[in-house]
Amino acid sequence: MNTPLFRLLAIRALRLSGASALLGLSLSPLLVRADSATIEPTTWYYSGPSSAVTSGEDGLTFTTKATADYPTSIRHVLTYFTSTTLANSGDSLSVSLTFSGQLNNPTNYAFNFAFYDSGGSQIPENGLGQGSGSSSPFFNYTGYRVGIRAQASTTTQPFELRTRSVANAVLGSTSAHTGETAGGPASSTALTSGASYNITYTITRIDPANLGISISVTGAGLGDNYNGSWTVASTYTTFDTFAITIGGASAFDSITLSDVVITTTAIPEPSTVSVLLGAGGLIAALVFRRRR
């Protein structure tokens, strides 16, 4: 008996929709899913002596005030993670943490949050601060840092972006960081000594030529929109170091860090997506042919 035309059309439509469903189930998650990894650092290095680092219920505390055995001005706290490259649009690197500090006399952008590329020159212990010329392990570090202003000001923005593009023995040297660009609200709010602040710092690959850099700070008296953002040329895209640098020994007597999480997110390369689409098309063709 001949099959009515409308029935043939209905069967073919079902076959097409079934294959499309198979294709969608096979590929859609892969096309939109980004690979994400999180790191909770357990090893930190301080530019001062190990005796200045203590661990307690509130987190990891670094005594940063000037002492007889560590009178040097510029300080840093840093940790390393597996090297990551922001290769594709949408790739990102982010750190979130809780910060508190015992303020002394902070000036300008007293402390800074940075992602750097060490180029494989990583320190193994505390107490490696100033270094000496090109023999310093920090000499060729590159990357981006955002300074946070701890003082109140009605005319100065609270954030400042700089690029570490000049070789220097001191990790936190201002002269090693160029291209000063302010950001955030028009005025700065003073940070409160001993109060906790939640800070998120992110670098994202926007497109082949540009990076997006952002910072957000919440906590005592800052409200919900205390943040800054910038778009910069994608000069540096590989990172393996997170650092906090403090510009002077008198800025903070101590700082405490807790709940530090570093997150990397990678978007599949366009070539990978093309391969998946090609494979999906082949699957669909085979399904159609087999069902015929």
Secondary structure, 3 states (H helix, E strand, C coil): CCCCHHHHHHHHHHHHHHHHHHHHHHHHHHHHCCEEEEECCCCCEECCCHHHEEEECCEEEEECCCECCECCCCEEEEEEEEEEECCCCCCEEEEEEEEEEEECCCCCCCEEEEEEECCCCCCCCCCCCCCCHHHCCCCCCEEEEEEECCCCECCCCCEEEEEECCCCCCCCCHHHEEEEEEECCCCECCCCCCCCEEEEEEEEEEECCEEEEEEEEEECCCCCCCEEEEEEECCCCEEEEEEEEECCCCCEEEEEEEEEEEEEEECCCHHHHHHHHHHHHHHHHHHHHHHC
